[in-house]
Amino acid sequence: MKRVIAVLCLLALAPPALAGAMAADTLRLRDTVDRLASPAMAGRRCGSPGGDAARRYLESGLRDLGLTPAGTVGFAQAFTVEGERLAAAAAVLVGADGDSLTLTIQARAPLRRSAVTRLRLWPNGAPPPACGPGEALVARGPSGREGFQPTLLRDRAAAAGAAALILAPHPADTAGVYARYVHRLSGRDLRLHRLPGDAPETPLLWAAAGGGSRLFSADSLRAGPWRLDLPAGEPFRLAGVNLVADSPGGTAADGLLLVAHYDHLGAGPGGVLPGADDNASGVATLLEFARLAADAPGWRLLLTDGEELGLLGARAYLREYGPPARVLNVDSVGRATVDSPRRIREPGAADPRLMMLWSAENAGGDAVRLRELLAARDFQVREARGPMFARGGDHAPFAEAGVPGLFVCGGFHADYETPRDLPERILFARLSDLAAALRDFAAAPCR
């Protein structure tokens, strides 16, 4: 048996001609990305007519590939999203003396409307202090020399019991890292989302640039009581739909779940956000994988909805189906990119063959083998580290549930979440090679 497994591994690592496999079809890949990122799809926002159109197109594609429906109704797994439409994107922090400061809100799920009666300083680089009822943490943004993960900071604040986390500018941030994050928030949709039954999130609030530094005054932090006024919200509900399909031969007990989200952000202040790379590229890759891997051992495709609303489709799948044996997430894989968001605008930094690979600690030999398969197809494979990769995709809920997880991502580029994320900027040779590498990976698991 060991000899058979070794032979299968060698065949999987061999070039396609040696392994006797079909070649990936760049025309199919191009057609899928063109259709998903077309104006008719209007950005594929979850619960929108464009999102519904994308789902119908993909259901047809899954049928044409001869895949086995594995949703709750056909290929579809419907789930409910609860939301809150805020009247404004700003909250107001009011001091005991009546002085006030306007704060910008960042959240994807409904806010935890807890009373805030006291502020506590959270020094940069220190663990968050434990908070009692009504206590909010105040922290500085980045100095410009270190990485900036605001959502991770909020999670740490929530774990410390904080009712809210307030970020203010760092005086040493001459590079304007904090200001760019606040500016990026200015065009965000005012709708917040969660699955029914999920707890509301601790608010992450941004002090208005130029006015937040006084929060770090010892007198300001001692003065109390404080009051945090969050904007009014109107509740709503919408429907999300995942698509679930099994290989023609069905699935296996240790089968691989391959995930890509098909939703995007809809429209922003600059117009429709096509989402060609994020994540029409990943969906096209998995559809092409499914064509190539029809004879491979049992695997399952999961095309999620609601990823952009907070990984809701992946969370809904876990609730309905439970954890799979293994998971591999494919997201934003079609562009010449860089390995760090701080290098996006460096001349010549983009690498058309860069591929980032994140792996859970329990992924075992899967991570080694996938890295080898990608390198065999001339990808420049970099290890993805940090919370942006660990938590920034549909693999995260599965990894939190203990599932051995992998995440394949191209990296970062300046067109991310902008109207410039267009099909004509996708490098389809990347998608072709990735689909073939994933076929080889699924053909002979060597764990």
N, C-alpha and C positions, 0 to 999 in steps of 0.2 A: 504493500500500500504506500509506504513512504516513497518508493521509487516512482510509482504512478504520479503522486503529488508533485515530486520534483520535476518530472517530465512536463506536467501541465504548467508549472511555474515557468519553465524555460520557454515553452510555446507562447505563454502570455507575454513574456518579455521580448519575444522575437519580433522582427518586422512583420507587417501584415502579410506580405507574400509568403513568408515562411510559415506563419500560423494558418494560412489558408482562409483569411477573413476577407469580407467585403471592404472596400474602401469607403471612407466617409464622403458624402456628397455635399460640396459647398453650395450648390444651387439650392438644395433643399434648406440648408441652413440660412441662406440669404433670404429665401422666400418667407420663412418663419419670422425672422427678425423684421423684415419689411412689413409684414402683416400686423404683428403685435405693436410695432412702433409707428404705425400709420396714423394720420390725422383722424381716421374713422374710429380708432380706439380711444382717442381723447385722453391718453395718459393712464388708462386702465385702473382707475381708482376703485377700490373695493366698494361694492354696492352701487356703482354708477352704471349707466347704459354702456359706457366703454368697457367697463370690467365684465359686464354680461356678454358683450360681443366677443371679447377675448376668450371667455370661457367656452362659448359655443364653437368658436374656431378650433380651440384645442381639443374639445370633445370629439369633433369630427376627425382631427388628426390622430387621436388615440384609437378610434375605431378603424381608420384606414391602416394603421400599423398592425392590426390584429391582436391588440392587447386585451387582456381579460378585465372587465369592469370589476372594481373592488371598492367602490364607494358604497354609501348606504342606500343610494338609489342610482343604479347604473354606475357611471364613473364619478358621480357627484357626492360629496359629503358637505351638506349645508350646515352652517352654524350661525348663531345670532351674535351680533355685535351691539353692545349697549354704548351709547355715546352721550356726550354733553356738548352742546354748542355754546361757547362762551360769548357773552355780550361784548367783551373787550379782551385784548391780549395782555392787559396790564393789571397788576394788583397795587395796592397802596399800603405802605407801612407807616403807621401813625404813632408818634411818640407821646409821652405823658404831657409834654408841653404843647401839644397840638401840631408840632412840626411834622411834616410828612415827606415821604420819598416814594417815587413811582418805580415799580419793579416790573420787568418783563418776565412772563411765565414761559417755562419750557416743560411740557409734559405730553405724554401720548395717551394716558389713561385719565379718567376723571380724578380730580384732585381730592385729597383728603382734607375736608374742610374743618380742620382742627383749630381750636383757639390758640393764638400765639400771645403769650403774656410776658415772655422774657427772651432776650437774645444772649447767646453765648458765643464767644470767639473760638474759632477752630483754626489754630495756627497752621500755616503751610508745613506739610511734611510730618505733622503729628497725627496720632490716631484721633478720631473724633471723640470728644468727651461724651460720656453718658448723659442723656437728657431725661428730665422728668416731664410730666404733663405740661403742655403749653410752651415748651422751650424750643426755640429755633436756633440753628447754627448759622453763623456768619463766617464766611471764608473768603480769602482773596482768590482772584483768578490767577492765571499763570504769570510768571515773571518774564516769559518769552523764551526761556532757556530749557524748559522741561515740557514733556508731553502734557496734554490737556484732555482729560476725560470727564466732562461734567456729569454725565449720567452715572458713572462709577462713583463719583463723589456723592451724588444724591443717594445711591444705594447704601453707601457706607453711613451716611447721615441717618437714613431710615433705620438701619440696623442698630444705630446708637439710640433710637427712640425719638429722634427729632421730629417735631411737627412740620418743619419746613427747612430747606437749605437756601440761604441767600448768598449769592456770589457778587463780589464787588471788584472793581479794577485793581490790579497790582501796580504800584507806582513805578516799578522797574520794567513794565511791559512796554518798552519803546517800540517793539515790533508790531504792536497792535493786534496780538493774537486774540485777546478777550474781545476787543471791539469788533473784529471780524465775525466772531461767533454770535455776538448780539445782533449784528447786522443781518446775518443769515437767518436768525429767528424772526426778523421783522416781517417776512412774507409768509410765515407759516399759517396753515389753516387753523381756524379757531375751534375746530371740532376735536374732541378728545374721546378716546375709545378704550373699551375693555370687553372681555368675555363676561357673561352673566356669572355672578358669584365671586369674581376676582375682587380683591381688596383695592380700594382707591390708592393712588400713589401719593407719596409725600411730594409736595410741590418743590420744584427747583425754580428759584426766582433770581433774576439778574438785576442788579442795581444799575440804574441808568448811568451811562458813562459820564464821568465828570462830577457826579453827585454822590457816588457810593463810598468814597474814601472816608467820609466822616463817620461811617458806621464803625470804623476801627478806632475811633476815639474812645478811650476808657470811659469818659464821662457819658458818651452816647450809649455805651453798652450797659452802664450801671443805671442810667435813667429808665424808669419804668412807671407804670406798666406800658407795654407795647401792645399794639393791635394791628393785625394783618387783615385787610379787607380784600378778599378775593372777588373777582367779577361774578356777576350773576350768570347762571347757566340754564339752558333749556334742554331737557333730556330728549333723546331720540333713539331709534333702533334701526339697524339695517342688517341685510343678509350677506354673509360671506359664503363662498363656495370653493372648497378644495376639490381637486380632481385626483382620484386614486386609481391606479392601473397596475395590474400584475403582468409579468412576462407571460408569453403564450403557454409556457409549461407550468404556470403557477408559481407560488413562492415556496421557499424552504425554511426550515426551523431557524437556520442561521443566515437567512437571506438578507440581502442588502437593501436598505431603503435609500433611494436617491431622490433628493429634494431640490426643487428650484421654485422660487415664487414668481407668479405671473402678473401680480398686481403692481401698480406704480402709484404715483402721487397725484395724477390728474393734471390740474393746471395750477400755475403759480402766477405771481405778479407779471412775469415776463411772457406768459402764454402757456401753451400746452407743454408738458414735460414728457417727451416721447418714451424715455426709459429704454433705449435700444440696448445699452450695455446693462443697465439695471432694470429688469433682469431678463429682457427678451433674449439676451445672449445665452444665459444659463438654461432657459426653457428650450431654446432651439438645440442646444447641445444635448440635452437629455432626450429629446425626441429623436435626434439622430443616433444617439446611443441605443435607444430602444430598437431602431431598425437594424443596427449592426449586431445587437446582442440577443436576437430572437432565440438563438439556440443555446445561450448561456444558462447556467443553473439559475434557480428561481430568484428573482429580484422584483422589487416594487418601485414604481414611480409615484411621487407625491408632488403635485404642482399646487402650491399653496396660494391662497388669497389672504389679504390682510396682513402681509408681512410688514408693510410700511406703516401699519397702525400699531405696531408693537409685537410682531411675531405671533399674531393672533391665530392665523391658520395652523401653524405648527402646534400651538398650544391646544387648539381645538382637536387636531388629529390625536394628540396624546390622550386627551380626555376620552375620545371615542374608541380608539384602537389599543391604547396602552403602548408601552415602549417597544420598539423593534429590537432585533438583535444587534444591528449596526446601522449607522446612518452616514451619508455623505451629502453635503450641501454644496451646490454649484451656484455661484452668484457673481455677476459682473466680471465676466471672464474674456470679454471680446476686444479690449483696448490695449494700446501701448501705454503702460502706466509706470508708476514709481512705487517703491515699497514703503514710503512714509508720506503722510499728508503735508509735512513741512517741506518736502522736496518737489511739490507739484509744479511750481513755476520755475524750477531750475532749468536753464537751457541745456538740452541734450540729455536730461535725466531719464526720459521715458525709454523703456526697454520693451520692444515688441514681443519678446519671448519670456518676459517675467511672469511667473506664476507663484502666488503666495499659497502656502499650505499650512493650515492650522490643524492640530490634532489633539484630541483629548488624551490625558495621561494613560488611559486604559485602552487606547487604540491598538496597542501592541504592534505586531508586524505589518498590519494594514498600512500604517503611515509610512513605514520604510519601503514597502512594496510600491505604493502609489508614487512616492517620490522617485523611485527608480524608473517606473514606467513613464512618468512625465519627462525625466531627464533623457530617457532613451529616444524621446521625440523632440529633443533639442530645446525643451523648456528650461529656462534659468530658474530653478526652484529655490525659493527663499522660505525659511521658517517664519511663519506669522506668529507674533507674540503680542501680548497685551490685551486689555479688555475690549479694544475696538474690534479685534478679530474674534476673541473668545465669546463675546456677547452680541456681536453685530450681525447676526443672521439666524436663519431658521434651524441651524444645528444647535443653537444655544439651549432651547428648552429640552431637547433630547439629552444633551450632555449633562444638564442639571439633574435629569432623571437617571443618570448613571449609564447611559448608552454610549458605547465606544463611538466617537464621532470624528469626522473629518470635514474640513471646510476648504474648498478650492476657490480662490478669488484672484482676480488680476492685479489688484493694487488700487492706486488712487490716480485720478486725473481731474483736471480743472472743469470738465463738463458734467461732473457728477451732480445729479438732481438739478439740471438746468435744461432749457430748451435746446441746447447744443448736443445733447446725448442722442445723436441721430444714427440711423442705419448705415449711412455712407461712411461713418467713421469706424465701423466695426471691421476688425481684421479676421476674415472668415477662415483663413488658414489656421489660426489659433483654435477656433471652434472645431474645425475638422480634426485636427490632431488631438484635441482634448477628448472628443467623442470616441475616437479610436482607442485612446489610452484607458478611458473608463470601461470600454468594452473588454479590453484585455484584463483589467482589474476584476471585473465581474465574472470573467470566464473561468478563472481558476483561483478561488480564494486560497491564500497561503498565510494563515494567521499563526 
